[in-house]
Amino acid sequence: MIFATRRRSRWEGLCRRCGLCCYEKEYRGRTVVTNLGRPCRYLDVSLRLCTVYASRFAVCEQCKKMTILHAMFVKWLPPHCGYVQQYRLRRTAGRRRLA
């Protein structure tokens, strides 16, 4: 239990609080884009923090858990996202070193 709590805390510590994952996504053709005009109703846009963070998955059906797969492959996450920095950019840097 302690290990899981520590791991979750470390994972959430990667977030840079940009808030972009808390805006609605929409398809434009085959591309998913972030609609910056439509924040989640629970996002405090000035602080860029969720007002129901502890219970966000129960309260907001559109809130999805950020996973390593999201960090590695989702195109709408910006390069400055802490999850992207940790997983996608580190992985591509490792490939460049091998080449």
Secondary structure, 3 states (H helix, E strand, C coil): CHHHHHHHHHHHCCCCCCCHHHEEEEEECCEEEEEEEEECCCEECCCCEECCHHHHHHHCCCCCCCCHHHHHHCCCCCCCCHHHHHHHHHHHHHHHHHC
